[in-house]
Amino acid sequence: MPMAREYAQLRPAMWADDDYTDLSFGAQWLYEYLLTSPSLTFAGVADWRPGRIAQAAKDATPAFVEAAAGELQAGQFILIDRTTEEVLIRSFAKHDGLLKQPKMAVAFAKAVEAMSSKTLRQVLVGQLVRLRKSAPDLRAWDVPAVSELLDRRALSFDEGAAVLAESNPTVYPSVYPSGSPSGSAMPEGTGSTSGYPPVSPAPTPAPQHQAPQRSTTSGQGAADAATTTARKPAAKRGTRIPDPFPVTTEMVAWARAECPGLDHKRVTDAFVDYWRAKPGHQGIKLDWVATWRNWLRREAESQGFRPGPASVSAAAAGARPVSEVDPYGFGPGIRCAHGTTFHDPECERCEAEKAARRAARKAGGA
């Protein structure tokens, strides 16, 4: 049996990771549970028993745990081998700090040897190979037990996931939206278990054998019965960013009013490129207009701009002529504080102010 850990490291930097904060509450809960699991080894491998994990929260169920696991695996946070009942935390070796200490590196190597899943071990070796390239100065590379691991067969995460998908498919496929493959984004809803199956379902009542009775109501009564038995509407599903990304007259007016100092075209181009390049569930959003507004707000704050009075109303934005230079139709009415439009050469005073802000940020972080 591999040695159990007495403590776990939860890094505050997780909350600055966009991929992590894009996860649902349930997926984040499961990830933090696995990081602190009593069964977690020095190799970052824990027991995978959804029923037992569900006992850690009053209202959790095995289906809830499986749904959260599907989201984590789609984002390459974990990889599960249900045949051996093991789960690998992909980036554990990189972030836990074990490989900085030779003695702990030996414990890490022993834990790798104790893994039952050959596929998970090969994926972990693949992660070690990548880590040696990015962090060649780690002291663990001089430890024979660790360096020997690097000579073994390695698999990428995707290769390992493909192997495991053939031998142990998802146990609870029905928790995903109809028509979505296992590992795709789950629908967003309300409550702490957004997109997941209901937790702690009420037991199904035993059937009551009663003599059939003739209905004494008609018309409205039948309508009430139909309403009572009507199914709840399905939760709205997220989508990838539209192509092309539409910018409406209202969005233009909002951008000019709330973020008047920004080059809206440049920022929107960056927004579209960023989300179009996001893989898998990470590129799924429920409301792209709201996501775009938040992106502009953050960009304005990072550049030191503050929301100002509306310079152009939605009505004044008009038809917004579209061209190759201005594909979103923001138009030349977006002016800096010195009267220069962003479709002219950059204002020298704006450039000087930007340089001063950058210098101030660097001085503050030093």
C-alpha positions as CSV (number, residue, x, y, z in Angstrom):
1,M,0.0,0.0,0.0
2,P,1.4,3.5,-0.9
3,M,2.0,5.8,2.0
4,A,-0.9,8.1,2.7
5,R,-0.4,11.9,2.9
6,E,-0.8,13.8,6.2
7,Y,-1.4,17.2,4.6
8,A,-2.3,18.7,1.2
9,Q,-1.4,21.9,-0.6
10,L,-4.1,24.1,-2.0
11,R,-2.6,26.9,-4.0
12,P,-4.3,30.4,-3.8
13,A,-3.1,30.8,-7.4
14,M,-5.9,28.4,-8.5
15,W,-8.3,31.3,-8.2
16,A,-6.3,33.3,-10.8
17,D,-6.5,30.5,-13.3
18,D,-9.2,31.2,-15.9
19,D,-9.6,27.5,-16.7
20,Y,-10.2,26.7,-13.0
21,T,-12.6,29.5,-12.4
22,D,-14.5,28.6,-15.6
23,L,-15.4,25.3,-13.9
24,S,-18.8,24.8,-12.2
25,F,-19.1,24.8,-8.4
26,G,-19.5,21.0,-8.3
27,A,-16.4,20.4,-10.4
28,Q,-14.4,22.7,-8.2
29,W,-15.7,20.9,-5.1
30,L,-14.7,17.5,-6.4
31,Y,-11.2,18.8,-7.4
32,E,-10.5,20.2,-4.0
33,Y,-11.9,17.0,-2.4
34,L,-9.4,14.9,-4.5
35,L,-6.5,17.1,-3.5
36,T,-7.3,16.6,0.1
37,S,-8.5,13.0,-0.2
38,P,-7.2,10.6,2.6
39,S,-6.3,8.1,-0.2
40,L,-4.2,10.6,-2.2
41,T,-0.7,9.3,-2.8
42,F,2.6,11.1,-3.4
43,A,2.1,10.4,-7.1
44,G,-1.2,12.4,-7.1
45,V,-3.4,9.3,-7.4
46,A,-6.5,8.7,-5.3
47,D,-9.1,6.0,-5.0
48,W,-12.0,6.5,-7.4
49,R,-15.2,5.3,-5.7
50,P,-18.0,7.8,-6.4
51,G,-20.3,6.3,-3.8
52,R,-17.8,6.7,-1.1
53,I,-16.9,10.2,-2.3
54,A,-20.6,11.2,-2.2
55,Q,-20.6,10.5,1.5
56,A,-18.4,13.6,2.0
57,A,-21.3,15.9,1.5
58,K,-24.9,15.6,2.8
59,D,-26.6,16.2,-0.5
60,A,-24.2,14.6,-2.9
61,T,-24.9,11.5,-4.9
62,P,-22.7,9.1,-7.0
63,A,-24.3,10.6,-10.2
64,F,-23.4,14.1,-9.0
65,V,-19.8,13.0,-8.5
66,E,-19.6,11.4,-11.9
67,A,-21.0,14.5,-13.6
68,A,-18.4,16.7,-11.9
69,A,-15.7,14.2,-12.8
70,G,-16.8,14.3,-16.5
71,E,-16.3,18.1,-16.5
72,L,-12.9,17.8,-14.8
73,Q,-11.7,15.2,-17.2
74,A,-12.9,17.2,-20.2
75,G,-10.8,20.1,-18.9
76,Q,-7.8,17.7,-18.4
77,F,-7.7,18.3,-14.7
78,I,-8.1,14.6,-13.8
79,L,-8.0,11.2,-15.6
80,I,-10.0,8.2,-14.3
81,D,-9.4,4.5,-14.7
82,R,-12.6,2.9,-13.5
83,T,-11.2,-0.6,-14.0
84,T,-8.5,-0.1,-11.3
85,E,-10.7,2.5,-9.4
86,E,-7.9,5.1,-9.6
87,V,-8.0,8.8,-10.5
88,L,-4.9,10.8,-11.5
89,I,-4.6,14.6,-10.8
90,R,-2.8,15.6,-13.9
91,S,-0.8,18.6,-12.7
92,F,-0.1,17.3,-9.1
93,A,3.6,16.5,-9.7
94,K,4.1,20.0,-11.2
95,H,2.5,22.0,-8.4
96,D,2.9,20.0,-5.2
97,G,6.6,20.6,-4.7
98,L,7.7,17.0,-4.1
99,L,10.2,17.0,-6.9
100,K,12.1,19.9,-5.4
101,Q,13.3,17.6,-2.5
102,P,15.3,14.5,-3.3
103,K,13.9,12.4,-0.4
104,M,10.3,13.3,-1.3
105,A,11.2,12.5,-4.9
106,V,12.0,9.0,-3.9
107,A,8.6,8.7,-2.1
108,F,7.0,10.0,-5.4
109,A,8.8,7.3,-7.5
110,K,7.6,4.6,-5.1
111,A,4.1,5.8,-5.3
112,V,4.3,5.7,-9.1
113,E,5.4,2.1,-9.0
114,A,2.5,1.3,-6.7
115,M,-0.1,2.5,-9.2
116,S,-2.3,-0.3,-10.5
117,S,-3.3,1.4,-13.7
118,K,-0.7,1.0,-16.5
119,T,-2.4,3.7,-18.6
120,L,-2.5,6.3,-15.8
121,R,1.2,5.5,-15.0
122,Q,2.1,6.1,-18.7
123,V,0.2,9.4,-18.7
124,L,2.0,10.5,-15.5
125,V,5.3,9.7,-17.1
126,G,4.3,11.8,-20.1
127,Q,3.7,14.7,-17.6
128,L,7.1,14.2,-16.1
129,V,8.7,14.4,-19.5
130,R,7.0,17.7,-20.2
131,L,7.9,19.0,-16.7
132,R,11.6,18.2,-17.2
133,K,11.6,20.3,-20.3
134,S,10.0,23.3,-18.6
135,A,11.8,22.9,-15.2
136,P,15.2,21.2,-15.9
137,D,16.7,22.4,-12.6
138,L,14.5,20.4,-10.3
139,R,16.6,18.2,-8.0
140,A,14.4,15.2,-8.6
141,W,16.0,14.6,-12.1
142,D,19.2,13.6,-10.3
143,V,17.4,10.9,-8.3
144,P,17.9,7.5,-10.0
145,A,14.4,6.3,-9.1
146,V,12.9,9.3,-10.9
147,S,15.2,9.4,-13.9
148,E,14.5,5.8,-14.5
149,L,10.8,6.6,-14.8
150,L,11.6,9.1,-17.6
151,D,12.9,6.2,-19.8
152,R,9.5,4.3,-19.7
153,R,6.7,4.5,-22.2
154,A,4.9,7.8,-22.0
155,L,1.4,8.8,-23.2
156,S,-0.1,12.3,-23.6
157,F,-3.3,13.0,-21.7
158,D,-5.4,12.7,-24.9
159,E,-3.8,9.4,-25.7
160,G,-4.5,8.0,-22.2
161,A,-8.0,9.2,-22.3
162,A,-8.6,7.5,-25.6
163,V,-7.3,4.2,-24.2
164,L,-9.4,4.4,-21.1
165,A,-12.5,5.4,-23.0
166,E,-12.5,2.0,-24.8
167,S,-12.1,0.0,-21.7
168,N,-14.2,1.8,-19.1
169,P,-16.9,4.2,-20.5
170,T,-18.7,6.8,-18.3
171,V,-20.8,5.1,-15.7
172,Y,-23.5,7.7,-15.7
173,P,-23.9,8.9,-19.4
174,S,-27.4,10.2,-18.7
175,V,-26.1,13.1,-16.6
176,Y,-24.9,14.9,-19.8
177,P,-27.2,16.8,-22.1
178,S,-29.0,14.8,-24.7
179,G,-26.8,14.4,-27.8
180,S,-23.6,15.6,-26.1
181,P,-20.7,13.2,-25.9
182,S,-19.2,12.3,-22.5
183,G,-16.8,15.1,-21.5
184,S,-18.6,17.9,-23.3
185,A,-19.8,21.0,-21.4
186,M,-22.8,20.5,-19.2
187,P,-25.7,22.9,-19.1
188,E,-25.6,25.8,-16.7
189,G,-28.5,26.4,-14.4
190,T,-29.2,27.8,-10.9
191,G,-28.1,26.7,-7.5
192,S,-24.9,25.2,-6.2
193,T,-25.1,22.1,-8.3
194,S,-25.6,23.9,-11.7
195,G,-26.0,21.5,-14.5
196,Y,-25.8,18.4,-12.4
197,P,-28.4,15.8,-11.6
198,P,-30.6,16.6,-8.6
199,V,-28.9,15.6,-5.3
200,S,-30.5,13.4,-2.7
201,P,-33.7,12.6,-4.7
202,A,-36.8,11.9,-2.8
203,P,-37.7,8.2,-2.7
204,T,-40.3,7.0,-5.2
205,P,-43.5,6.4,-3.4
206,A,-45.0,2.9,-3.5
207,P,-47.8,2.5,-6.0
208,Q,-51.3,2.8,-4.5
209,H,-53.8,0.3,-5.8
210,Q,-57.1,2.1,-6.1
211,A,-60.2,1.5,-8.0
212,P,-60.5,3.7,-11.1
213,Q,-62.7,6.7,-10.6
214,R,-64.5,8.7,-13.3
215,S,-63.4,12.2,-13.5
216,T,-66.0,14.7,-12.4
217,T,-64.2,17.6,-13.9
218,S,-63.6,18.7,-17.5
219,G,-62.2,21.6,-19.4
220,Q,-60.3,23.7,-16.8
221,G,-59.8,20.6,-14.6
222,A,-58.1,18.7,-17.4
223,A,-55.9,21.8,-18.2
224,D,-54.9,22.0,-14.5
225,A,-53.9,18.3,-14.5
226,A,-51.9,18.8,-17.7
227,T,-50.1,21.8,-16.1
228,T,-49.3,19.8,-12.9
229,T,-47.8,17.0,-14.9
230,A,-45.9,19.2,-17.4
231,R,-42.2,18.7,-17.4
232,K,-39.9,21.5,-16.3
233,P,-38.2,23.3,-19.1
234,A,-34.7,22.1,-19.9
235,A,-31.8,24.2,-18.6
236,K,-30.3,26.5,-21.2
237,R,-27.1,25.1,-22.8
238,G,-24.0,27.0,-23.5
239,T,-22.4,27.4,-26.9
240,R,-19.1,28.3,-28.5
241,I,-18.5,31.9,-29.6
242,P,-20.5,32.7,-32.8
243,D,-18.6,33.0,-36.1
244,P,-18.8,35.8,-37.0
245,F,-19.2,37.4,-33.6
246,P,-22.2,39.8,-34.0
247,V,-21.9,43.3,-32.4
248,T,-25.3,45.0,-32.2
249,T,-26.1,48.7,-32.1
250,E,-26.9,48.4,-28.4
251,M,-23.5,46.8,-27.7
252,V,-21.7,49.6,-29.5
253,A,-23.7,52.2,-27.5
254,W,-22.9,50.3,-24.2
255,A,-19.2,50.1,-25.1
256,R,-19.0,53.9,-25.8
257,A,-20.8,54.7,-22.6
258,E,-19.2,52.3,-20.2
259,C,-15.7,52.0,-21.6
260,P,-15.1,55.2,-23.6
261,G,-11.3,55.1,-23.4
262,L,-10.8,51.7,-25.1
263,D,-10.0,50.8,-28.6
264,H,-13.2,48.7,-28.9
265,K,-12.3,47.1,-32.2
266,R,-8.9,45.9,-31.0
267,V,-10.2,44.6,-27.7
268,T,-13.1,42.8,-29.4
269,D,-10.7,41.2,-31.9
270,A,-8.6,39.9,-28.9
271,F,-11.8,38.7,-27.2
272,V,-12.9,36.7,-30.3
273,D,-9.4,35.2,-30.9
274,Y,-9.1,34.2,-27.3
275,W,-12.4,32.3,-27.1
276,R,-12.2,30.8,-30.5
277,A,-8.9,29.2,-29.6
278,K,-10.2,27.7,-26.3
279,P,-10.5,23.9,-26.6
280,G,-13.5,21.8,-25.5
281,H,-15.7,22.8,-22.6
282,Q,-13.4,25.7,-21.8
283,G,-14.8,27.6,-24.8
284,I,-18.4,27.2,-23.8
285,K,-20.4,30.2,-22.5
286,L,-24.1,30.6,-21.7
287,D,-24.2,34.4,-22.5
288,W,-21.6,35.7,-25.0
289,V,-22.8,39.3,-24.8
290,A,-22.4,39.3,-21.0
291,T,-19.0,37.6,-21.4
292,W,-17.9,40.3,-23.9
293,R,-19.1,43.1,-21.5
294,N,-17.1,41.7,-18.7
295,W,-14.0,41.4,-20.9
296,L,-14.3,45.1,-21.9
297,R,-14.7,46.1,-18.2
298,R,-11.6,44.2,-17.2
299,E,-9.6,45.6,-20.1
300,A,-10.7,49.1,-19.1
301,E,-9.7,48.6,-15.5
302,S,-6.3,47.1,-16.5
303,Q,-5.6,50.2,-18.6
304,G,-6.6,52.6,-15.8
305,F,-9.8,53.8,-17.5
306,R,-13.0,54.3,-15.6
307,P,-16.6,54.2,-16.9
308,G,-17.6,57.6,-18.2
309,P,-20.8,59.3,-19.4
310,A,-22.4,58.0,-22.6
311,S,-21.0,59.8,-25.6
312,V,-23.3,58.1,-28.1
313,S,-26.8,56.7,-27.6
314,A,-28.1,53.6,-29.2
315,A,-30.2,55.7,-31.5
316,A,-27.3,57.9,-32.4
317,A,-25.2,54.8,-33.2
318,G,-27.5,54.4,-36.2
319,A,-26.8,51.8,-38.9
320,R,-23.1,51.7,-38.0
321,P,-21.4,51.3,-41.4
322,V,-19.3,48.2,-41.6
323,S,-16.0,48.0,-43.4
324,E,-12.8,45.9,-43.5
325,V,-11.2,48.6,-41.2
326,D,-14.1,48.6,-38.8
327,P,-15.9,45.1,-39.1
328,Y,-17.9,45.6,-36.0
329,G,-19.2,49.0,-36.9
330,F,-17.9,50.8,-33.9
331,G,-17.2,53.8,-36.1
332,P,-14.8,56.7,-35.7
333,G,-16.9,58.2,-32.9
334,I,-14.8,56.5,-30.2
335,R,-12.5,59.3,-29.1
336,C,-9.8,59.5,-26.5
337,A,-9.7,62.2,-23.9
338,H,-7.6,64.4,-26.2
339,G,-10.0,64.3,-29.1
340,T,-8.1,61.7,-31.3
341,T,-10.1,58.9,-32.9
342,F,-8.7,55.3,-32.6
343,H,-8.9,55.0,-36.4
344,D,-6.2,57.7,-36.7
345,P,-2.6,57.2,-35.6
346,E,-2.3,56.8,-31.8
347,C,-2.4,60.0,-29.8
348,E,1.0,60.8,-28.4
349,R,-0.4,61.9,-25.1
350,C,-2.3,58.6,-24.8
351,E,0.9,56.7,-25.5
352,A,2.7,58.7,-22.8
353,E,-0.1,58.0,-20.3
354,K,-0.1,54.3,-21.1
355,A,3.6,54.2,-20.5
356,A,3.2,55.9,-17.2
357,R,0.5,53.5,-16.1
358,R,2.7,50.5,-17.1
359,A,5.6,51.9,-15.1
360,A,3.4,52.5,-12.1
361,R,2.1,48.9,-12.2
362,K,5.7,47.5,-12.5
363,A,6.8,49.7,-9.6
364,G,3.8,48.5,-7.5
365,G,4.6,44.8,-8.2
366,A,8.3,45.2,-7.4
